[in-house]
Amino acid sequence: LKMEGYRSFLFFLVSSLLFGFLGVIFVLVWVLHWREGLAWNGGAAEFNWHPVLVITGFVFIEGIAIIVYRLPWTWKCSKLLMKYIHAGLHLVAIVLVIVALVAVFDFHNSFKIPNMYSLHSWVGLTVVILFSLQLVISVFVFLLPIASDSLRAALMPIHVYMGLLLYGSIIATCLMGITEKLIFAVKEPPYSKLPPEAIFVNTLGLLIVVFGGLVIWIATRPAWKRPPSYGVKLPHPNGGNPTDTEDNTTVTDHKPDLELNSDAARKRNLKLDEAGQRSTM
Ligand code: HEM
């Protein structure tokens, strides 16, 4: 299948991957080179798992989860398979983040540092709880074959909005955490003297913001959406929801390409976007 603006999609995809990889490398270099390394010993090296796992899981892997339907190479795969991949990546992300939270609570407890006093921890824990809720609800509504099409269609805009809101909040939480840690930990010379570690880690923060921005850009371009599967009844021109949707069909199982590639089909697909609707099957 052809994609509108394929070259610019590739540019954004490659740039985002570059920034994402760099972010993960920077956080590793930070804790391994500038800080105490990684260990599970109740000490500072255990705390260090917190930023490493959160940036790997909640920023990088979660960013890929958000844009995975946009990869045109996957459009020949069934929507159901792609849903499993999307959900599976979220699951990997949340597992890494839960380990990251255990690390920081364990570290706080062994040093008798109070828990949950900072804005960072409030926003962070809220995001983790809402993210888990979104994951469970979405598995029941969109993955398991139990919910009605109308429920799926009704929840899809909320799913998309919550996903992007939570992702933006994840980036904000990371920035707060990075700032806190730099203020706590960079001494002699202090953070305010801008030593090399501070410049390096400020740069890490910028990498995360740019990566997040690219992911959200890719996810919000209507023209880069996965075309609806063959068998999806598009809405009538006078409105109404898509009704019957056929799941396990791969686009190549049939001969839908004429229809899917036609300008008319593409325009109707964009119309669906304007209505804030997506194929939910
Ligand atoms: C503490 C969540 C990213 C640094 C915490 C706590 C939570 C949390 C819930 C409270 C732990 C406790 O009270 O015992 C998150 C989430 C993140 C994230 C959900 C990502 C979305 C980061 C990053 C850093 C960081 C990237 C960078 C180093 C800290 C620090 C603390 C902390 C220094 C201890 C001080 C405090 O409680 O605020 N985090 N965190 N966090 N986090 Fe994060």
Residues whose N, C-alpha, C, O or C-beta is under 5 A from the ligand:
A	BS01	HEM	P51 V54 F58 V104 F105 H108 P114 N115 M116 Y117 S118 H120 S121 G124 L125 I170 T173 C174 G177 I178 E180 K181
